[in-house]
Each structure stands twice: as structure tokens, then as C-alpha cells.
């Protein structure tokens, strides 16, 4: 299949659309930062590895919640895999009735 002028025009339109969307979202992001009072100097000086104390406590609480949810899901998955084989056998045969 050959690459045609129409294909090139479609790709250029897609790239232009993506650029427009990027610029729109970038403008919204800048407006949100301004509304929150976040300056460029703050962003440049911010250390990702050393967050403020209040943010650090929120991150730790969120990690603990996620860890508990993951452990609960792992326990549920282990119970599902240890289900007796006889219960699932009839599920593979359409019209089978379990007694």
C-alpha cells in the first residue's frame, strides 16, 4: 500500500488537532496554577524527593490505603483460585445443571 498525498494531509490534520488540544490543555493548566497561587519560581524550587510535611502525611495515608486495598484484593484472588474444581466444571458445559 503506497503512502499518498491524502494520507499525508490526514496526518498533518491530526498533528494540528493534537497541537490545538495541547495548547488548550496547557492554557487550562496555567489557569489552574494561577488560581491556586502557584508561581513558576515555586515549581522550579520544588523538590520532588522532599515534599512539604502536610503533603508527605497525605502521601503516606494514600499509600497505606492503596496497600490495604491491594492486600484485600490479593486475598480475594487467592480465595477465588482455591475454589473447588467441581463447582466451575459445569460452567464450561452449556445447558448443564448442577445438583
MIDOSE-1310 file (N, C-alpha, C; in nm, 2 decimals, decimal comma, always signed):
residues 99
xxxx	+0,08/-0,12/+0,00/+0,00/+0,00/+0,00/+0,09/+0,12/+0,00; +0,07/+0,21/-0,09/+0,15/+0,33/-0,11/+0,10/+0,44/-0,02; +0,19/+0,52/+0,02/+0,16/+0,64/+0,10/+0,13/+0,75/+0,01; +0,00/+0,81/+0,02/-0,04/+0,91/-0,07/-0,05/+1,04/-0,01
xxxx	-0,08/+1,14/-0,10/-0,09/+1,28/-0,05/-0,20/+1,29/+0,05; -0,31/+1,22/+0,03/-0,42/+1,22/+0,12/-0,38/+1,17/+0,26; -0,30/+1,07/+0,26/-0,25/+1,02/+0,39/-0,17/+1,12/+0,46; -0,08/+1,19/+0,39/+0,00/+1,30/+0,45/-0,09/+1,41/+0,50
xxxx	-0,19/+1,45/+0,42/-0,28/+1,55/+0,46/-0,35/+1,52/+0,59; -0,40/+1,39/+0,60/-0,47/+1,34/+0,72/-0,38/+1,35/+0,84; -0,25/+1,31/+0,82/-0,16/+1,31/+0,93/-0,13/+1,45/+0,98; -0,12/+1,54/+0,88/-0,09/+1,68/+0,91/-0,21/+1,74/+0,99
xxxx	-0,34/+1,70/+0,95/-0,45/+1,75/+1,02/-0,46/+1,69/+1,16; -0,42/+1,57/+1,18/-0,42/+1,50/+1,31/-0,32/+1,57/+1,40; -0,20/+1,60/+1,35/-0,10/+1,67/+1,43/-0,14/+1,81/+1,46; -0,21/+1,88/+1,37/-0,26/+2,01/+1,40/-0,36/+2,01/+1,51
xxxx	-0,45/+1,91/+1,50/-0,55/+1,89/+1,60/-0,49/+1,86/+1,74; -0,39/+1,78/+1,74/-0,32/+1,75/+1,87/-0,25/+1,87/+1,93; -0,19/+1,95/+1,84/-0,13/+2,07/+1,89/-0,23/+2,17/+1,95; -0,35/+2,18/+1,88/-0,45/+2,27/+1,93/-0,50/+2,22/+2,07
xxxx	-0,52/+2,09/+2,08/-0,56/+2,03/+2,21/-0,46/+2,05/+2,32; -0,33/+2,03/+2,28/-0,22/+2,06/+2,38/-0,22/+2,20/+2,43; -0,23/+2,29/+2,33/-0,23/+2,44/+2,37/-0,35/+2,47/+2,46; -0,47/+2,41/+2,43/-0,59/+2,43/+2,51/-0,57/+2,38/+2,65
xxxx	-0,52/+2,26/+2,66/-0,50/+2,20/+2,79/-0,39/+2,27/+2,87; -0,28/+2,31/+2,80/-0,17/+2,39/+2,86/-0,23/+2,52/+2,92; -0,32/+2,59/+2,85/-0,38/+2,71/+2,90/-0,46/+2,68/+3,02; -0,54/+2,57/+3,02/-0,62/+2,54/+3,14/-0,53/+2,51/+3,26
xxxx	-0,42/+2,44/+3,23/-0,33/+2,41/+3,34/-0,27/+2,54/+3,40; -0,23/+2,63/+3,32/-0,17/+2,76/+3,36/-0,28/+2,83/+3,44; -0,40/+2,83/+3,40/-0,51/+2,90/+3,47/-0,53/+2,83/+3,61; -0,52/+2,70/+3,62/-0,54/+2,63/+3,74/-0,42/+2,67/+3,84
xxxx	-0,30/+2,67/+3,79/-0,19/+2,71/+3,87/-0,20/+2,85/+3,92; -0,25/+2,94/+3,84/-0,27/+3,08/+3,88/-0,38/+3,09/+3,98; -0,49/+3,01/+3,96/-0,60/+3,02/+4,06/-0,55/+2,96/+4,20; -0,46/+2,87/+4,20/-0,41/+2,81/+4,32/-0,29/+2,90/+4,38
xxxx	-0,25/+2,99/+4,31/-0,14/+3,08/+4,36/+0,00/+3,02/+4,34; +0,01/+2,92/+4,25/+0,14/+2,86/+4,23/+0,22/+2,94/+4,13; +0,34/+2,97/+4,16/+0,42/+3,05/+4,07/+0,53/+2,96/+4,00; +0,59/+3,01/+3,89/+0,69/+2,94/+3,82/+0,81/+2,92/+3,92
xxxx	+0,84/+3,02/+4,00/+0,96/+3,01/+4,09/+0,93/+2,89/+4,19; +0,81/+2,88/+4,24/+0,78/+2,77/+4,33/+0,80/+2,63/+4,26; +0,75/+2,62/+4,13/+0,77/+2,50/+4,06/+0,92/+2,47/+4,04; +1,00/+2,57/+4,01/+1,14/+2,55/+3,98/+1,21/+2,51/+4,11
xxxx	+1,17/+2,57/+4,22/+1,24/+2,54/+4,35/+1,19/+2,42/+4,42; +1,07/+2,36/+4,38/+1,01/+2,25/+4,45/+1,10/+2,13/+4,43; +1,12/+2,05/+4,54/+1,20/+1,93/+4,53/+1,10/+1,81/+4,54; +1,10/+1,73/+4,44/+1,00/+1,62/+4,43/+1,04/+1,52/+4,54
xxxx	+1,16/+1,50/+4,57/+1,20/+1,40/+4,67/+1,18/+1,45/+4,81; +1,15/+1,57/+4,83/+1,14/+1,62/+4,97/+1,01/+1,71/+4,97; +0,89/+1,65/+4,98/+0,77/+1,73/+4,98/+0,75/+1,80/+5,11; +0,66/+1,90/+5,11/+0,62/+1,96/+5,24/+0,56/+1,86/+5,34
xxxx	+0,57/+1,89/+5,47/+0,52/+1,79/+5,57/+0,37/+1,75/+5,55; +0,29/+1,85/+5,52/+0,15/+1,82/+5,51/+0,12/+1,73/+5,39; +0,19/+1,75/+5,28/+0,18/+1,67/+5,16/+0,24/+1,53/+5,19; +0,35/+1,53/+5,27/+0,41/+1,40/+5,30/+0,31/+1,31/+5,38
xxxx	+0,24/+1,37/+5,47/+0,14/+1,29/+5,55/+0,03/+1,24/+5,46; -0,02/+1,32/+5,37/-0,12/+1,28/+5,28/-0,07/+1,17/+5,19; +0,05/+1,18/+5,14/+0,11/+1,07/+5,05/+0,12/+0,94/+5,13; +0,16/+0,95/+5,26/+0,17/+0,83/+5,34/+0,04/+0,76/+5,36
xxxx	-0,07/+0,85/+5,39/-0,20/+0,79/+5,41/-0,25/+0,73/+5,28; -0,23/+0,79/+5,17/-0,28/+0,74/+5,04/-0,20/+0,60/+5,01; -0,07/+0,60/+5,04/+0,00/+0,47/+5,01/-0,05/+0,36/+5,10; -0,08/+0,40/+5,23/-0,13/+0,29/+5,32/-0,27/+0,24/+5,28
xxxx	-0,35/+0,33/+5,23/-0,48/+0,29/+5,18/-0,47/+0,20/+5,06; -0,38/+0,24/+4,97/-0,36/+0,16/+4,85/-0,30/+0,02/+4,88; -0,22/+0,02/+4,98/-0,16/-0,11/+5,02/-0,26/-0,20/+5,08; -0,35/-0,15/+5,17/-0,46/-0,23/+5,23/-0,55/-0,28/+5,12
xxxx	-0,58/-0,19/+5,02/-0,67/-0,24/+4,91/-0,61/-0,35/+4,83; -0,48/-0,33/+4,80/-0,41/-0,43/+4,73/-0,40/-0,57/+4,80; -0,38/-0,56/+4,93/-0,37/-0,69/+5,01/-0,51/-0,75/+5,01; -0,62/-0,67/+5,03/-0,75/-0,73/+5,03/-0,78/-0,79/+4,89
xxxx	-0,74/-0,73/+4,78/-0,77/-0,79/+4,65/-0,68/-0,91/+4,63; -0,56/-0,91/+4,68/-0,48/-1,03/+4,67/-0,54/-1,15/+4,75; -0,59/-1,12/+4,86/-0,66/-1,23/+4,94/-0,78/-1,28/+4,87; -0,86/-1,19/+4,81/-0,98/-1,23/+4,74/-0,94/-1,32/+4,62
xxxx	-0,83/-1,28/+4,55/-0,79/-1,36/+4,43/-0,74/-1,49/+4,47; -0,67/-1,50/+4,59/-0,63/-1,63/+4,64/-0,75/-1,72/+4,67; -0,85/-1,66/+4,73/-0,97/-1,74/+4,76/-1,04/-1,79/+4,63; -1,04/-1,71/+4,53/-1,10/-1,74/+4,40/-1,03/-1,85/+4,33
xxxx	-0,90/-1,85/+4,34/-0,82/-1,96/+4,27/-0,82/-2,09/+4,35; -0,85/-2,09/+4,48/-0,86/-2,21/+4,56/-1,00/-2,27/+4,56; -1,09/-2,22/+4,48/-1,23/-2,27/+4,48/-1,23/-2,41/+4,43; -1,32/-2,50/+4,48/-1,32/-2,64/+4,44/-1,34/-2,65/+4,29
xxxx	-1,27/-2,74/+4,23/-1,28/-2,76/+4,08/-1,42/-2,81/+4,04; -1,49/-2,88/+4,12/-1,62/-2,93/+4,08/-1,72/-2,82/+4,06; -1,71/-2,71/+4,12/-1,81/-2,60/+4,11/-1,79/-2,53/+3,97; -1,68/-2,52/+3,92/-1,66/-2,45/+3,80/-1,67/-2,54/+3,68
xxxx	-1,67/-2,67/+3,70/-1,67/-2,76/+3,58/-1,80/-2,75/+3,50; -1,91/-2,73/+3,56/-2,04/-2,73/+3,48/-2,05/-2,59/+3,41; -1,97/-2,49/+3,45/-1,98/-2,37/+3,38/-1,93/-2,37/+3,24; -1,85/-2,47/+3,21/-1,80/-2,49/+3,07/-1,89/-2,57/+2,98
xxxx	-2,00/-2,63/+3,04/-2,09/-2,71/+2,96/-2,22/-2,64/+2,95; -2,26/-2,58/+2,84/-2,38/-2,51/+2,82/-2,50/-2,61/+2,85; -2,60/-2,57/+2,92/-2,71/-2,65/+2,95/-2,70/-2,74/+3,06; -2,58/-2,75/+3,12/-2,56/-2,85/+3,23/-2,62/-2,79/+3,36
xxx	-2,68/-2,88/+3,43/-2,75/-2,84/+3,56/-2,67/-2,90/+3,67; -2,63/-2,82/+3,76/-2,56/-2,86/+3,88/-2,66/-2,91/+3,99; -2,63/-3,01/+4,05/-2,72/-3,06/+4,16/-2,65/-3,06/+4,29
